[in-house]
Amino acid sequence: MESTSAVVAAAVAFVGSHFLLSHPLRKSLVGAIGEAGFQGVYSLVAAGTLGWMIVAYRRAPLTAPLWPVGSGLWALASVLMLIAAVLLMGSLIRNPALPTGGRPGPFPETAHGVFAVTRHPMMWSFALWGLCHIAVFPVAKNIIVAAAIILLALVGSALQDRKKERLQPDLWPAWESKTSYLPFAAIAAGRARLGGFGLHALLGGLVVWLAASWAHLPLAGTAAGIWRWL
């Protein structure tokens, strides 16, 4: 089945399996096969459905773009992708949402850097990636895949909040009160202050942005980022 419908099927499997395994099926599976076994199943299913989606994407026909894409839209997407890269790299260090030795990591007294922007910087970086790729490549198969990434990132982070409120009732609600799900909402409300970005976020994000946008031409056949104008 080499059509757009195959991309839809693969995207539904990719997103749906993530949600099912992360929430309603997790407890019973961990009880049956243990945490290590569950992580193995989760990884296999995630890799398998992702691979299916990639293969379906490559085989699907290239449809006509839904709107014209000019230099202005490319410039906006390039700036947003730089922000996404900073959010991604900043999320890799001192992230309270990531487990540390099987236990929650330390919660800062105040939110700094990317965590002042949003308490889910990694997920929002994926969502921005999806939005930018829809904007500059508005063909059916790309919109489906990018929309799947956006849905998984944003709904997944909201479900993560609900889950952590149950599992860490003495910690997570306090962290939520200092941060925001929506980018810049806590700053606008006065609960956080913009600043405190480490070099791992700013410099690391810049390097990742430059490298990824440079690799866009040999890998995807289209120049991206500043390389479109150099």
C-alpha positions in Angstrom: 0.0 0.0 0.0 2.1 2.9 -1.3 -0.3 5.8 -0.7 -1.0 8.6 1.7 -3.4 6.3 3.6 -0.4 4.1 4.5 1.3 7.2 6.1 -1.9 7.8 8.1 -2.0 4.2 9.3 1.6 4.3 10.4 1.2 7.6 12.1 -1.8 6.4 14.0 0.1 3.3 15.1 3.1 5.4 16.2 1.2 7.9 18.3 -1.5 5.4 19.5 1.0 2.8 20.7 3.0 5.5 22.6 -0.1 6.7 24.5 -1.4 3.1 25.2 1.9 1.9 26.5 2.7 5.0 28.5 -0.7 5.1 30.3 -3.5 2.5 30.3 -1.3 -0.6 29.5 1.8 0.4 31.5 0.8 -0.8 34.9 -0.4 -4.2 33.8 2.6 -4.8 31.6 5.1 -3.8 34.3 3.3 -6.2 36.6 3.5 -9.0 34.1 7.0 -8.6 32.7 8.8 -6.2 35.0 10.1 -2.7 34.4 13.0 -3.8 32.3 10.8 -6.0 30.2 8.3 -3.2 29.7 11.1 -0.8 28.6 12.2 -3.4 26.1 8.7 -3.8 24.7 8.2 -0.1 24.6 11.4 0.5 22.7 10.7 -2.2 20.2 7.2 -0.9 19.5 8.4 2.7 19.3 11.2 1.7 16.9 9.0 -0.5 14.8 6.2 2.0 14.4 8.6 4.8 13.7 10.3 2.7 11.0 6.9 1.9 9.5 6.1 5.6 9.4 9.4 6.5 7.7 9.0 3.7 5.1 5.4 4.7 4.4 6.5 8.4 4.1 9.2 7.6 1.5 6.9 5.5 -0.6 3.9 7.9 -0.5 3.4 10.1 -3.5 4.4 13.7 -3.5 1.2 15.8 -3.6 0.9 19.5 -4.6 1.7 22.0 -1.8 -1.3 23.5 -0.1 0.2 27.0 -0.1 3.1 28.9 -1.7 6.3 28.9 0.4 8.5 32.0 0.0 11.6 33.4 1.6 9.6 35.1 4.4 8.1 31.8 5.6 11.5 30.1 5.4 13.1 32.8 7.5 10.4 32.6 10.2 10.7 28.8 10.2 14.5 29.1 10.5 14.2 31.4 13.6 11.7 29.1 15.2 13.9 26.1 14.6 16.8 27.9 16.3 14.5 28.4 19.3 13.5 24.7 19.1 17.2 23.7 19.2 17.9 25.9 22.2 14.9 24.3 24.0 16.0 20.8 23.1 19.6 21.3 24.3 18.6 23.1 27.4 16.2 20.3 28.4 19.0 17.8 28.6 20.5 19.1 31.8 18.8 19.5 35.2 15.4 18.5 33.8 13.0 17.7 36.7 10.8 15.7 34.3 13.6 13.2 33.5 14.2 10.4 36.0 17.5 10.3 37.9 18.6 6.9 39.2 15.0 5.7 39.2 13.9 8.7 41.3 12.8 12.3 40.5 15.6 14.7 40.0 16.0 17.8 42.2 13.4 20.5 41.7 14.9 24.0 41.5 13.6 26.8 43.8 13.0 28.9 40.7 12.7 28.1 37.0 15.7 29.2 34.9 16.6 29.1 31.3 14.4 26.9 29.1 12.4 25.8 32.1 11.3 29.4 32.7 10.0 29.3 29.1 8.1 26.0 29.6 8.4 23.1 31.9 8.3 20.8 28.8 11.1 22.3 26.6 12.0 19.0 24.9 8.4 18.4 23.9 7.9 21.9 22.7 11.1 21.6 20.6 9.5 18.6 18.8 6.2 20.5 18.4 8.0 23.5 16.9 9.9 21.2 14.5 6.6 19.8 13.3 5.0 23.2 12.9 8.0 24.5 10.9 8.1 21.5 8.6 4.4 21.8 7.9 4.9 25.5 7.1 7.7 25.1 4.6 6.7 21.7 3.1 2.9 21.6 3.0 2.4 18.3 1.2 0.0 15.7 2.5 2.5 13.0 3.7 4.6 15.6 5.4 1.7 17.2 7.2 0.5 13.8 8.5 3.9 12.9 9.9 4.6 16.4 11.4 1.1 16.5 12.9 1.7 13.1 14.5 4.9 14.5 16.1 3.1 17.6 17.3 0.2 15.6 18.8 2.5 13.1 20.5 4.6 16.0 22.0 1.9 18.3 23.2 -0.7 15.8 24.3 2.0 13.6 25.8 3.4 16.4 27.9 -0.1 17.3 29.2 -0.6 13.7 30.1 2.8 13.7 31.8 1.7 16.5 34.0 -1.4 14.6 35.1 0.6 11.5 35.7 3.3 13.3 37.8 0.6 15.0 39.8 -0.6 11.6 40.9 2.9 10.1 41.4 4.6 13.1 43.0 1.8 15.0 44.7 4.3 16.8 47.1 6.7 17.8 44.3 5.1 18.2 40.8 2.3 20.6 41.7 4.8 23.0 43.3 6.9 22.8 40.2 3.8 23.5 38.0 3.1 26.6 40.1 6.5 28.1 39.1 6.4 27.1 35.4 3.9 26.8 32.6 2.8 24.3 30.0 2.5 27.0 27.3 5.7 28.7 26.4 6.3 32.1 28.1 3.0 31.9 30.0 4.7 31.7 33.4 6.9 34.7 32.5 3.9 36.7 31.4 2.1 35.8 34.7 5.2 36.8 36.8 5.8 33.3 38.1 9.2 33.0 36.2 11.8 35.3 34.8 13.4 35.1 31.4 17.1 34.4 31.6 19.6 32.1 33.1 20.3 30.1 29.9 23.4 28.0 30.1 26.0 27.6 27.4 24.7 24.0 26.9 21.4 25.6 25.8 22.6 28.6 23.8 25.8 27.4 22.3 24.7 23.8 22.0 21.4 24.9 20.4 23.3 27.1 17.9 25.6 24.2 17.0 22.7 21.7 16.6 20.7 24.3 14.5 23.7 25.0 12.2 24.5 21.3 11.8 21.0 20.1 11.3 20.1 22.8 8.8 23.4 22.2 6.9 22.6 18.5 6.7 19.1 19.3 5.3 20.4 19.7 1.8 22.2 16.3 1.4 19.6 14.4 3.4 16.4 16.0 2.2 17.4 17.8 -1.0 16.4 21.3 0.2 18.6 23.9 1.8 17.4 25.1 5.2 18.3 27.7 7.8 21.0 30.3 6.9 22.3 27.9 4.3 19.4 29.0 2.0 21.0 32.4 1.7 24.7 31.5 1.8 
